[in-house]
Amino acid sequence: MNKIAWLLLLCVFIIPPVSAYQLYISAPGEINVGQTLRVTGNSTFPVGTSFDLVFYQAGYTATEIERRTVTLQSYNNRTFAVSFPTKGLKGGQYKVEIQFDSAREEQLSSDSKTVRIVQLLDRSGEIEMTSPLSQTLAEALRIEGSIYKLGDMGVQIDVRGPAGPVFGPTWIETQKDLKSGDGVFTKKIPISSGGDYDVHFTDAKGYIGYVTINVVQPTTAPTTVMTTVAKTTVKTTVTTPPPMPTPTQSPVSPAIPLLSLAVICGTVVLVRKIK
């Protein structure tokens, strides 16, 4: 029995204990739909250690939305930051979670924080647009509407187009609707190209939401160039040779044979007289 106890004690000193590494992530408890979810963290795992940071929609079954791989670096003291867009998501409960392979997970310390719950708040229903969500380039960009119960407190707008930021973030005036108490706003921003423009709204309580306005750029009709080709007429002169004599018709005058016959007859008479 004493031998077994000594063997166990010897194993404790010979076999090194498994190192426990710490890993912590932090994220805001709630944000509004359309804002960017920023997750930060730090760890004591060795430089070069990689793991996945996964963004889920929580519920009876978690639905994965996006996954990012993080590799610890020495230049930032093994801290990290990852951002997840929430544009287009529904309001509700979400979570971010660290995922390791099984070997690394066993090395985590008991006080590590690898899961955070995030609540997405959807205030987009407070925005009511009266300007059309599809506009021509000639009339764009008209931003007109109201914010529920905002009164004359003003609203901040931030416009982003296909090429990036277009306007703001800048606070603009709102006029209180005396009947509803809503804050009515109107703003026209000149733009030079078509595409989708996201207009983000923020009030004193925080981010409200965004609307997308599609600007249609007119198509340019192809230009047809008419080419006139001058028609050149060439006149050709044909010279007809004089007609050749034929057995039935001769160009020689009929008086010439009669004259020859008279000469011959006169010669014959003269010869007879001489004899």
C-alpha positions in Angstrom: 0.0 0.0 0.0 2.8 2.4 0.9 4.4 1.6 -2.5 1.2 2.7 -4.3 1.1 5.9 -2.4 4.8 6.6 -3.2 4.1 6.0 -6.9 1.2 8.4 -7.0 3.2 11.1 -5.2 6.1 10.5 -7.7 3.7 10.9 -10.7 2.6 14.3 -9.3 6.1 15.6 -9.4 7.2 13.9 -12.7 4.1 14.7 -14.9 3.9 18.5 -15.5 0.4 20.0 -15.0 -1.5 21.1 -18.1 -1.3 24.9 -18.5 -4.6 26.8 -18.2 -4.9 29.7 -20.6 -7.2 32.6 -20.1 -9.4 34.1 -22.9 -11.9 36.9 -22.5 -14.3 38.5 -24.9 -16.5 41.5 -24.4 -19.4 43.0 -26.4 -22.2 45.5 -25.8 -25.3 44.1 -24.1 -27.5 45.8 -26.7 -27.3 47.7 -29.9 -29.7 48.9 -32.5 -30.3 47.0 -35.8 -28.1 48.5 -38.5 -25.2 49.4 -36.1 -22.0 47.4 -36.2 -21.4 44.9 -33.4 -17.8 45.2 -32.2 -16.4 42.4 -30.2 -13.0 42.8 -28.4 -10.9 40.3 -26.5 -7.6 39.3 -25.0 -5.9 36.0 -24.2 -2.8 34.4 -22.6 -2.7 31.7 -25.2 0.7 31.6 -27.1 1.1 33.9 -30.1 0.0 32.2 -33.3 -3.0 30.5 -31.6 -6.1 30.6 -33.8 -9.8 30.2 -33.0 -13.2 31.1 -34.5 -15.4 33.9 -33.3 -19.0 33.1 -34.4 -22.0 35.4 -34.5 -25.3 33.5 -33.9 -29.0 34.4 -33.7 -30.1 32.9 -30.5 -33.2 30.9 -30.0 -34.3 27.3 -29.5 -31.7 26.5 -32.1 -28.8 28.8 -32.8 -28.5 30.1 -36.4 -25.0 31.0 -37.5 -24.9 34.4 -39.2 -21.1 34.9 -39.7 -17.8 33.4 -38.6 -14.4 35.0 -38.4 -11.0 33.4 -37.7 -8.8 35.2 -35.2 -5.0 34.6 -34.9 -3.2 36.0 -31.8 -0.4 38.4 -32.7 2.6 39.7 -30.7 2.4 43.3 -31.9 -0.9 44.0 -30.1 -0.2 41.9 -26.9 -2.6 39.2 -28.0 -5.6 41.4 -28.0 -8.1 41.4 -30.9 -11.2 43.1 -32.2 -13.8 41.8 -34.7 -16.8 43.7 -36.2 -20.0 42.1 -37.4 -22.6 44.1 -39.4 -26.2 43.9 -38.3 -27.8 45.6 -41.3 -30.9 43.7 -42.4 -31.2 41.6 -39.2 -34.4 41.4 -37.2 -34.6 42.6 -33.6 -34.1 40.0 -31.0 -31.4 38.0 -29.0 -28.1 37.1 -30.5 -24.8 35.8 -29.2 -21.1 35.7 -30.0 -19.0 32.7 -29.1 -15.4 31.5 -29.3 -15.0 28.1 -30.8 -11.7 26.0 -30.5 -10.7 22.6 -31.5 -11.2 20.1 -28.6 -7.5 20.1 -27.5 -7.4 23.9 -27.1 -10.8 24.0 -25.4 -9.5 21.7 -22.6 -6.7 24.2 -21.9 -9.1 27.1 -21.1 -9.1 28.4 -17.6 -12.3 28.2 -15.6 -12.7 31.9 -15.4 -12.5 32.5 -19.2 -15.4 34.3 -20.9 -16.0 32.9 -24.3 -19.7 33.7 -24.9 -21.6 37.0 -24.8 -25.3 37.7 -25.3 -26.3 40.7 -27.4 -29.8 42.2 -27.8 -30.6 43.8 -31.1 -33.2 46.6 -30.8 -35.2 47.5 -33.8 -36.4 51.1 -33.8 -36.7 51.3 -37.6 -40.5 51.4 -37.2 -40.2 54.9 -35.8 -39.1 56.2 -39.2 -41.8 57.2 -41.7 -40.7 58.3 -45.1 -42.9 60.6 -47.2 -40.4 61.0 -50.1 -40.4 58.1 -52.6 -37.9 55.3 -52.0 -37.2 55.2 -55.7 -36.2 58.5 -57.2 -34.8 59.8 -60.5 -31.3 61.4 -60.6 -32.9 64.7 -61.5 -35.0 64.9 -58.3 -32.6 63.1 -55.9 -31.7 63.0 -53.2 -34.9 64.0 -51.3 -35.0 62.9 -47.7 -38.4 63.7 -46.3 -40.5 62.1 -43.5 -40.9 62.0 -39.7 -39.7 60.3 -36.5 -42.2 59.0 -34.1 -42.8 61.4 -31.1 -39.5 63.2 -31.8 -41.0 66.7 -31.8 -38.5 69.5 -32.5 -35.5 67.7 -30.9 -33.7 67.3 -34.2 -32.3 64.2 -35.9 -28.9 63.2 -37.1 -28.6 61.8 -40.6 -25.7 60.0 -42.2 -25.9 59.2 -45.9 -23.8 56.5 -47.6 -23.9 55.8 -51.3 -22.3 53.2 -53.7 -19.0 55.1 -53.5 -19.0 55.6 -49.7 -20.0 58.6 -47.4 -22.1 61.3 -49.1 -23.4 63.5 -46.3 -22.9 63.7 -42.5 -23.3 62.5 -39.9 -25.0 65.9 -39.4 -27.9 67.0 -37.2 -30.8 68.6 -39.1 -33.9 70.4 -37.8 -37.2 68.7 -37.1 -40.6 70.5 -36.9 -43.1 69.2 -34.3 -46.3 67.9 -35.8 -49.0 69.5 -33.5 -51.4 66.7 -34.1 -49.1 63.6 -33.7 -46.1 65.0 -31.9 -43.8 63.5 -34.5 -40.7 65.2 -35.7 -41.0 66.2 -39.3 -37.7 66.5 -41.3 -36.9 67.5 -44.9 -33.5 67.6 -46.6 -32.3 67.6 -50.2 -28.7 66.4 -50.9 -27.2 66.9 -54.4 -25.8 63.7 -55.9 -24.2 62.9 -59.3 -24.8 59.2 -59.8 -27.5 56.5 -59.4 -27.5 53.5 -57.1 -28.6 52.6 -53.6 -28.2 55.3 -50.8 -28.6 54.3 -47.2 -29.8 57.1 -44.9 -29.1 56.4 -41.2 -31.0 58.2 -38.5 -29.9 58.9 -34.9 -31.6 60.9 -32.1 -30.6 61.8 -28.6 -31.5 58.3 -27.4 -29.3 56.6 -29.9 -29.4 55.0 -33.2 -32.9 54.6 -34.8 -32.4 52.8 -38.1 -31.9 53.4 -41.8 -33.8 53.5 -45.0 -32.5 52.8 -48.5 -33.4 55.1 -51.4 -32.8 53.8 -54.9 -31.8 56.5 -57.4 -32.4 55.6 -61.0 -29.9 57.1 -63.5 -31.4 57.7 -66.9 -30.0 55.7 -69.7 -28.4 57.6 -72.6 -30.0 56.8 -76.0 -27.4 55.8 -78.7 -26.8 58.7 -81.2 -27.4 57.8 -84.9 -25.2 59.6 -87.4 -26.8 59.9 -90.9 -24.2 59.8 -93.7 -25.1 61.1 -97.2 -23.2 59.6 -100.1 -23.2 61.7 -103.3 -24.1 59.8 -106.4 -21.7 60.4 -109.3 -23.0 60.1 -112.9 -20.4 59.3 -115.6 -21.4 60.3 -119.2 -19.8 58.1 -121.9 -19.6 59.3 -125.6 -19.7 56.5 -128.2 -18.4 57.4 -131.7 -20.2 55.6 -134.6 -18.0 54.8 -137.7 -19.5 55.7 -141.2 -21.4 52.9 -142.9 -19.5 50.7 -145.3 -20.8 50.3 -148.9 -23.0 47.4 -149.6 -23.9 45.6 -152.8 -27.4 47.1 -152.8 -26.4 50.6 -151.7 -23.2 52.5 -152.6 -22.3 55.9 -151.2 -20.8 56.9 -154.7 -22.8 59.5 -156.6 -24.8 58.1 -159.8 -23.5 61.0 -162.0 -20.0 59.6 -162.1 -20.8 56.4 -164.2 -22.7 58.5 -166.7 -19.8 60.9 -167.2 -17.4 58.0 -167.7 -19.6 56.5 -170.4 -19.8 59.8 -172.3 -16.0 60.1 -172.3 -15.6 56.6 -173.7 -18.2 57.3 -176.5 -16.4 60.5 -177.5 -13.1 58.8 -177.7 -14.4 56.1 -180.1 -15.9 58.7 -182.4 -12.7 60.7 -182.6 -10.7 57.6 -183.5 -13.0 56.8 -186.4 -12.6 60.2 -187.9 -8.8 60.1 -187.9 -8.8 56.8 -189.8 
